[in-house]
Amino acid sequence: MTRRRADIVIDARGLEPPEPMLRTMEALDHLEPNRKLLVVLPREPFPLYRALEINGFSWQTEHQADGTVTVLIEHRRQ
């Protein structure tokens, strides 16, 4: 998953919890339809997936060779 596919990128690899979740949710509050948010994390964000589901977002997760996890998020299409 490349950064070129995202309109907004949050690199949360150096942040302590709950900062990655807080920044992601704040960005989602302002994410316009047809725009995408890419979150780069040091591990799989299982609590985020539930929040995305509840709030009407879809996502794609990829695991990188270095252990990094990227999550590309967009509004769920109706």
C-alpha angles and dihedrals in degrees: 000000000000129000088236090074092058130077093200127029127197114190102198099166094112097042127103120230131298091024096080091053093045093050092045094050091047091052090048090054087063099035110122122217113275091023124111134216122206117201118193113202139174092231142012111292102220095167089053092058092060091048090050092050093049093048098049103258131134124209146186121214125202129185114216125212091249092057095259117138121212123198120194110200132191139158112282111254114241 
